[in-house]
Amino acid sequence: MSKTWLYSLSFLALLAGEPALAQQGPPQVTLGRAMTSQLGPEDPKLDSDQSSYEVYQLRATPGHVVKVQVETDDFVPFLSVGDALTEGCENCRSDLGSPAVVQVVVPADGILLISVNGYEAGDSGSYRLLATAEAPTPLSAQPVTFGQTVSGTLSESAGITASGERAVAYAVRLPAGQNVQLAATSDDFDPKLELYSPAGAKVAEDDDGGPGVSARIRYQVPSAGLYQLRVLAVGSPASGGFQLTTGNRPPVVPMPAPRPLSIGQTVSGNITSATPSYERDGEAVTAVRYALPMVAGQVYRMTAIAPDGSDLDPKVAVGKVDSNDALDSVLSDDDGGGGRNASLRFRPETTGTYVVEVQRVSNTTGAYRLLVVQSAPDRPAGSPRTVALGDGVNDVLRDGDARDGENDTLYRDYRVTLKGGARYVFDAERADESSLDPVMAVLQSEGGRQTQLATDDDGGEGLNARIRFVAPKDGTYLVRVRANSSNQEGAFRFKVSEAAPLVTPPAPSAITIGQVVRGNLDSGDPTRQDAYYYDRYVFSAQAGETYEISAESDDFDIEVGARQFDGEDYVSDDDGGEGTNSKLSYTVTISGRQVIRVTSVNDGATGSYQLRVVRQ
């Protein structure tokens, strides 16, 4: 949605800023006649994301329904169609190799604008554009008895609404004064429901008010009459089977009163299929409730454990019960206690009695144990430990240690002395069996203030953190290792090492069109961003020529890019080939030497590869 909105604004601004384009008019699209074009770096670019775009104009009969689709194997297409370009088209973006489709009703002047662009800056390649039109199928409502469940199909032959959407309509007589519930479910698409009064006014609509993506309308009927209920689709796919259910809203069964709970008390319980449930955001929440007095500012740790033999995946939540008898959760956790167990750390802002719930994830059932304790008082931060280059430190974050004031997470600080201009690698690796997900930051203190110079969460292997850092000047720096969330603790190892000096990039090797080159990325190659090894190749080409550049490797996730020899930015591809192999369609914009770069998607990846360039 945000992509489309930014696009609409950027496109209109660009038209306003290009009088020549506005005077000449965009190229015309003929209904029923497919056309091909090439999207490349020479095309104009959107201000919002610098993706290239091309614009067309289509003339069609006002009131008819136009379907426009774009197909390409070279990039992920983004398509907009309308008199001012659509805001909120849910199915404009498609997966690589699948068409982007937009369907609209032709406005009164009979003119539509069509725009095709890549989803990201640098996207390029050939594409096929086809527009078709048809007279709208009248939207007729079929009768359905209130209280009945019916099956239906949303297809290309369905009726068309005034906004150009396909819909299946039903006429249902609703009783006055009743609180009705109307629901649509589908395994094929994301359904949407619209309800219209006997006078034809829309009185209610819903997209995801039911479980999952199901649609559900709850409506207090003001007067009896024949209402129209429409089933539509959100996004793509926009067709398939569905189930429509009409009836009275089921009565709400109150949840049992919360059981009393004391600090330090371990309670055992069991969640079964018969455990009471309530509704929250359209979903049924099965839970056991406990009441616990808490004091503002005090920190409490709540842990729900599934003992051996239990199939329950427990979730713990804390908050207050709202007027609908649902928990207004302030904080919740699913797997923060390790494995399937739940654990959270809660600091109430006000003193009072809070409700603690043990909930089930999915439809799991079984026994649990719940324990709430007061957390140990936070200790003030001690002096940072000095770590020398090449050294490693084994450490543990425990409840009661110093906590980061911004996110309430445990942390440990280390002091390192660095040389300006030198390159370093900092690693924070969690110990085996530790539930810690370490986050790391490099800080510098000046004038009593700390400035963050670099940060990382999962830049190392798995959940480990890694920062590659170039010191801006000689001096002492602070490296902070902290937990990823307030309820995490555990053992880890911190180490700092000096990175290998940068390798001066060798001149690119020549490659012949049609030639298969076998190469190898290793630690002796130059790196980009201090972490990703690369090789370069060069070939000569003329402006307007298009080449397919394919790179394959069984050892690493390969990425290939190309640019003009003196250019700055590469046009790149990651997984355009089979599996994690790359296939790039590259159109030359300036005659002369072109550079190909073979690199990896992952930090420090090495291994053999093969590269081939053919002219299309």
BAVOVO-829301 format. One line per field, with one value per residue (C-alpha): x, y, z negated; residue in one letter. Coordinates in steps of 0.05 Angstrom, whole numbers, always signed. Layout:
BEGIN
east <- c(X_...)
north <- c(Y_...)
up <- c(Z_...)
resn <- c(A_...)
! end
This chain:
BEGIN
east <- c(+0_+54_+92_+32_+19_+90_+88_+26_+54_+121_+92_+46_+103_+148_+95_+88_+163_+171_+132_+159_+130_+63_+59_+77_+35_+55_+58_-11_-31_-79_-131_-119_-50_+9_+71_+141_+189_+254_+260_+330_+374_+362_+288_+264_+265_+217_+238_+211_+257_+297_+265_+260_+191_+155_+86_+32_-37_-98_-165_-226_-302_-323_-354_-320_-274_-201_-152_-78_-23_+53_+96_+172_+225_+277_+250_+192_+142_+100_+40_-8_-69_-119_-137_-89_-56_-86_-74_-77_-74_-63_-40_+6_+70_+80_+133_+188_+160_+87_+45_+24_-50_-94_-168_-205_-267_-254_-270_-318_-264_-243_-170_-126_-53_-11_+56_+107_+166_+213_+202_+272_+325_+366_+312_+315_+298_+246_+172_+106_+45_-26_-91_-160_-230_-301_-369_-384_-424_-486_-482_-544_-559_-579_-625_-599_-639_-617_-584_-558_-487_-475_-416_-397_-342_-311_-288_-275_-349_-371_-407_-370_-381_-381_-308_-287_-282_-310_-361_-413_-477_-531_-599_-613_-673_-649_-694_-702_-666_-622_-546_-527_-461_-442_-378_-338_-281_-237_-177_-163_-163_-169_-245_-278_-351_-395_-466_-516_-583_-649_-639_-571_-526_-464_-475_-417_-355_-298_-234_-200_-249_-254_-201_-139_-158_-232_-282_-335_-388_-426_-485_-544_-601_-641_-700_-722_-713_-677_-603_-548_-485_-425_-364_-301_-227_-169_-104_-83_-105_-174_-214_-233_-284_-313_-363_-414_-450_-507_-540_-546_-484_-469_-479_-417_-400_-364_-295_-289_-264_-188_-157_-116_-41_+16_+87_+134_+77_+82_+13_-1_-56_-81_-108_-156_-206_-258_-219_-259_-243_-257_-249_-194_-185_-228_-189_-209_-161_-162_-134_-133_-133_-99_-105_-41_-31_+29_+67_+85_+159_+172_+196_+162_+184_+129_+146_+100_+132_+105_+131_+156_+99_+57_+39_+21_+58_+44_+41_+39_+6_-8_-56_-127_-194_-233_-308_-314_-284_-221_-151_-122_-51_+5_+59_+61_+111_+111_+180_+223_+235_+273_+242_+166_+167_+144_+176_+168_+193_+140_+147_+76_+67_+11_-3_-63_-88_-67_-92_-40_-62_-33_-55_-45_-10_-49_-92_-42_-65_-32_-5_+34_+67_+64_+111_+114_+173_+201_+263_+328_+342_+383_+456_+489_+536_+607_+671_+678_+727_+788_+797_+861_+864_+861_+832_+766_+723_+671_+615_+543_+484_+441_+378_+399_+456_+456_+402_+399_+353_+323_+300_+306_+356_+415_+483_+557_+608_+679_+735_+780_+837_+838_+881_+850_+840_+852_+799_+771_+721_+679_+642_+590_+575_+524_+546_+518_+448_+443_+377_+412_+407_+465_+462_+526_+542_+606_+602_+647_+645_+657_+638_+600_+556_+557_+551_+534_+581_+559_+510_+491_+444_+453_+512_+550_+531_+460_+439_+510_+529_+588_+611_+665_+691_+741_+762_+754_+813_+861_+827_+788_+721_+664_+633_+566_+538_+465_+406_+356_+296_+283_+270_+334_+396_+452_+525_+565_+636_+661_+724_+759_+809_+844_+818_+864_+887_+847_+868_+880_+831_+867_+849_+787_+800_+776_+716_+693_+620_+596_+656_+646_+695_+709_+732_+739_+725_+774_+805_+857_+805_+785_+722_+663_+637_+696_+660_+641_+695_+689_+721_+713_+712_+709_+680_+666_+596_+554_+498_+430_+457_+429_+467_+447_+498_+492_+533_+527_+558_+546_+587_+554_+494_+522_+506_+526_+526_+545_+558_+594_+669_+670_+601_+585_+526_+519_+455_+452_+416_+416_+370_+345_+373_+357_+360_+409_+443_+441_+417_+419_+392_+438_+426_+487_+473_+543_+587_+654_+680_+631_+649_+619_+625_+617_+606_+568_+504_+533_+589_+656_+629_+680_+681_+682_+635_+625_+606_+577_+558_+514_+482_+407)
north <- c(+0_+50_+33_+51_+116_+140_+120_+159_+223_+215_+200_+261_+305_+278_+291_+362_+371_+345_+391_+357_+291_+323_+358_+298_+249_+179_+122_+92_+21_-15_-60_-134_-124_-145_-101_-110_-59_-53_-21_+4_+57_+105_+111_+166_+148_+157_+206_+159_+99_+114_+57_+65_+73_+78_+109_+93_+118_+76_+98_+55_+59_+95_+47_-14_-56_-56_-109_-94_-143_-141_-203_-207_-257_-202_-162_-156_-111_-57_-35_+24_+41_+98_+169_+193_+126_+81_+91_+26_-26_-89_-134_-88_-123_-195_-248_-255_-293_-280_-225_-161_-149_-88_-83_-16_+16_+66_+138_+185_+215_+145_+156_+114_+122_+59_+59_+3_+6_-40_-51_-30_+17_-16_-64_-72_-119_-133_-140_-154_-109_-130_-92_-120_-91_-117_-90_-98_-158_-135_-148_-188_-213_-285_-300_-332_-350_-317_-368_-408_-425_-426_-441_-396_-381_-314_-318_-278_-284_-251_-184_-118_-64_+11_+13_-42_-99_-168_-190_-243_-212_-242_-216_-232_-210_-187_-183_-116_-105_-167_-167_-207_-239_-247_-284_-304_-354_-380_-425_-392_-317_-262_-247_-180_-168_-108_-99_-52_-28_-38_+33_+15_+51_+15_+5_-41_-74_-118_-150_-190_-185_-261_-313_-307_-269_-286_-229_-219_-165_-156_-109_-85_-85_-20_-42_-105_-110_-141_-125_-140_-176_-176_-222_-191_-206_-167_-171_-228_-282_-252_-315_-382_-416_-388_-402_-349_-356_-312_-314_-282_-265_-321_-301_-280_-328_-290_-314_-343_-296_-294_-340_-306_-310_-291_-270_-329_-380_-434_-455_-514_-516_-550_-522_-568_-562_-544_-486_-421_-373_-300_-262_-212_-179_-233_-291_-338_-335_-396_-377_-386_-321_-302_-238_-209_-143_-105_-42_+13_+13_-57_-107_-176_-237_-284_-353_-405_-473_-535_-595_-659_-697_-634_-616_-545_-486_-435_-360_-311_-243_-187_-129_-108_-137_-90_-79_-137_-185_-190_-179_-112_-138_-92_-144_-216_-270_-337_-370_-322_-375_-422_-477_-472_-438_-366_-312_-237_-181_-129_-62_-33_+42_+43_+4_-42_-112_-139_-200_-251_-301_-368_-376_-431_-422_-452_-509_-541_-570_-595_-579_-517_-486_-411_-372_-297_-269_-201_-189_-173_-99_-72_-60_+3_-7_-23_+2_-26_-84_-70_-120_-122_-138_-212_-227_-261_-254_-304_-269_-278_-231_-245_-215_-160_-136_-65_-51_-5_+52_+55_-17_-47_-100_-129_-105_-107_-54_-65_-15_-23_+21_+30_+65_+114_+86_+14_-40_-83_-140_-145_-211_-227_-302_-335_-397_-465_-476_-402_-368_-302_-264_-214_-144_-102_-28_+13_+77_+138_+186_+260_+318_+273_+246_+177_+172_+106_+94_+24_-30_-101_-156_-219_-201_-262_-335_-351_-302_-278_-205_-181_-110_-92_-24_+28_+72_+146_+166_+141_+132_+89_+64_+29_-35_-53_-123_-128_-176_-169_-165_-149_-221_-250_-270_-319_-333_-305_-292_-224_-216_-162_-172_-130_-143_-160_-100_-83_-117_-70_-92_-121_-98_-135_-198_-199_-243_-261_-263_-335_-357_-397_-372_-413_-373_-375_-327_-333_-294_-264_-227_-154_-142_-95_-65_-98_-165_-193_-219_-204_-215_-169_-180_-132_-135_-84_-70_-18_+24_-9_-80_-128_-185_-242_-251_-316_-336_-403_-433_-495_-466_-400_-355_-317_-246_-215_-142_-100_-27_+19_+18_+88_+82_+82_+36_-37_-66_-130_-196_-247_-306_-294_-362_-431_-438_-386_-374_-307_-287_-213_-180_-121_-66_-24_+51_+78_+45_+20_-24_-56_-85_-149_-162_-231_-231_-265_-250_-273_-243_-277_-331_-366_-421_-436_-408_-403_-342_-334_-274_-281_-228_-229)
up <- c(+0_-18_+45_+88_+50_+57_+130_+145_+115_+149_+217_+218_+195_+250_+303_+278_+281_+353_+400_+462_+440_+422_+490_+533_+493_+473_+524_+540_+520_+567_+534_+547_+577_+535_+537_+511_+483_+445_+376_+363_+329_+387_+368_+321_+247_+189_+135_+81_+94_+158_+196_+272_+302_+369_+381_+433_+450_+466_+496_+484_+478_+414_+365_+394_+351_+372_+350_+356_+342_+345_+351_+345_+324_+311_+252_+203_+240_+209_+248_+238_+280_+273_+292_+238_+224_+170_+97_+57_+112_+71_+129_+168_+147_+168_+158_+210_+269_+251_+282_+247_+259_+250_+268_+270_+298_+354_+331_+367_+413_+437_+421_+375_+356_+349_+315_+308_+262_+224_+151_+133_+160_+214_+237_+312_+369_+422_+407_+443_+434_+453_+442_+455_+444_+437_+423_+348_+327_+290_+216_+199_+128_+118_+59_-5_-67_-132_-177_-117_-95_-20_+24_+82_+132_+149_+221_+285_+301_+236_+238_+236_+184_+199_+176_+225_+175_+189_+137_+122_+93_+50_+28_-44_-86_-154_-216_-251_-317_-311_-320_-259_-239_-166_-149_-87_-87_-31_-21_+47_+35_-17_-20_-33_-51_-37_-63_-29_-57_-21_+5_+36_-14_-40_-115_-133_-105_-130_-106_-161_-219_-225_-240_-195_-132_-136_-131_-184_-192_-257_-247_-289_-239_-246_-204_-169_-94_-35_-42_+9_-13_+33_+32_+63_+63_+33_+71_+116_+129_+138_+153_+123_+79_+15_-41_-61_-128_-153_-221_-289_-328_-377_-450_-488_-545_-601_-621_-692_-745_-750_-801_-856_-848_-896_-882_-886_-881_-828_-802_-758_-707_-645_-579_-542_-485_-538_-568_-561_-505_-487_-423_-407_-338_-307_-336_-392_-452_-497_-565_-640_-680_-745_-786_-815_-854_-828_-850_-801_-783_-811_-759_-754_-715_-692_-665_-636_-627_-592_-633_-601_-569_-556_-484_-503_-471_-526_-518_-576_-574_-625_-624_-643_-620_-575_-568_-518_-569_-528_-556_-536_-536_-556_-544_-521_-503_-468_-467_-508_-562_-516_-474_-477_-544_-553_-596_-602_-645_-664_-699_-713_-708_-760_-823_-820_-805_-737_-700_-680_-626_-605_-533_-483_-416_-357_-383_-429_-495_-558_-627_-648_-708_-720_-765_-778_-818_-832_-791_-826_-834_-777_-795_-771_-712_-733_-700_-629_-623_-579_-522_-481_-407_-395_-463_-478_-540_-565_-601_-626_-628_-689_-718_-765_-721_-693_-641_-581_-598_-527_-520_-590_-566_-604_-578_-588_-565_-542_-530_-468_-444_-368_-316_-268_-199_-220_-207_-263_-273_-337_-351_-404_-402_-446_-483_-466_-496_-513_-495_-487_-421_-428_-400_-395_-387_-382_-422_-429_-488_-475_-519_-567_-510_-479_-403_-370_-311_-290_-311_-292_-313_-270_-225_-249_-242_-265_-319_-334_-324_-283_-268_-218_-238_-214_-272_-252_-297_-350_-417_-466_-445_-482_-455_-486_-483_-504_-501_-444_-491_-564_-585_-555_-593_-581_-567_-509_-485_-463_-422_-381_-326_-274_-204_-147_-106_-45_+19_+77_+131_+191_+261_+287_+328_+400_+417_+487_+506_+503_+462_+397_+344_+282_+222_+147_+90_+33_-24_+24_+64_+52_+12_+17_-47_-82_-81_-13_+34_+108_+177_+237_+312_+371_+441_+496_+522_+559_+531_+538_+538_+486_+454_+409_+354_+314_+253_+219_+156_+114_+57_+41_+57_+116_+140_+206_+226_+287_+303_+351_+337_+306_+275_+201_+189_+211_+240_+200_+193_+137_+150_+221_+242_+216_+141_+113_+180_+215_+284_+304_+366_+378_+430_+448_+442_+461_+514_+491_+436_+387_+319_+290_+215_+185_+110_+54_+17_-50_-91_-78_-31_+13_+66_+139_+192_+267_+307_+378_+420_+483_+526_+528)
resn <- c(M_S_K_T_W_L_Y_S_L_S_F_L_A_L_L_A_G_E_P_A_L_A_Q_Q_G_P_P_Q_V_T_L_G_R_A_M_T_S_Q_L_G_P_E_D_P_K_L_D_S_D_Q_S_S_Y_E_V_Y_Q_L_R_A_T_P_G_H_V_V_K_V_Q_V_E_T_D_D_F_V_P_F_L_S_V_G_D_A_L_T_E_G_C_E_N_C_R_S_D_L_G_S_P_A_V_V_Q_V_V_V_P_A_D_G_I_L_L_I_S_V_N_G_Y_E_A_G_D_S_G_S_Y_R_L_L_A_T_A_E_A_P_T_P_L_S_A_Q_P_V_T_F_G_Q_T_V_S_G_T_L_S_E_S_A_G_I_T_A_S_G_E_R_A_V_A_Y_A_V_R_L_P_A_G_Q_N_V_Q_L_A_A_T_S_D_D_F_D_P_K_L_E_L_Y_S_P_A_G_A_K_V_A_E_D_D_D_G_G_P_G_V_S_A_R_I_R_Y_Q_V_P_S_A_G_L_Y_Q_L_R_V_L_A_V_G_S_P_A_S_G_G_F_Q_L_T_T_G_N_R_P_P_V_V_P_M_P_A_P_R_P_L_S_I_G_Q_T_V_S_G_N_I_T_S_A_T_P_S_Y_E_R_D_G_E_A_V_T_A_V_R_Y_A_L_P_M_V_A_G_Q_V_Y_R_M_T_A_I_A_P_D_G_S_D_L_D_P_K_V_A_V_G_K_V_D_S_N_D_A_L_D_S_V_L_S_D_D_D_G_G_G_G_R_N_A_S_L_R_F_R_P_E_T_T_G_T_Y_V_V_E_V_Q_R_V_S_N_T_T_G_A_Y_R_L_L_V_V_Q_S_A_P_D_R_P_A_G_S_P_R_T_V_A_L_G_D_G_V_N_D_V_L_R_D_G_D_A_R_D_G_E_N_D_T_L_Y_R_D_Y_R_V_T_L_K_G_G_A_R_Y_V_F_D_A_E_R_A_D_E_S_S_L_D_P_V_M_A_V_L_Q_S_E_G_G_R_Q_T_Q_L_A_T_D_D_D_G_G_E_G_L_N_A_R_I_R_F_V_A_P_K_D_G_T_Y_L_V_R_V_R_A_N_S_S_N_Q_E_G_A_F_R_F_K_V_S_E_A_A_P_L_V_T_P_P_A_P_S_A_I_T_I_G_Q_V_V_R_G_N_L_D_S_G_D_P_T_R_Q_D_A_Y_Y_Y_D_R_Y_V_F_S_A_Q_A_G_E_T_Y_E_I_S_A_E_S_D_D_F_D_I_E_V_G_A_R_Q_F_D_G_E_D_Y_V_S_D_D_D_G_G_E_G_T_N_S_K_L_S_Y_T_V_T_I_S_G_R_Q_V_I_R_V_T_S_V_N_D_G_A_T_G_S_Y_Q_L_R_V_V_R_Q)
! end
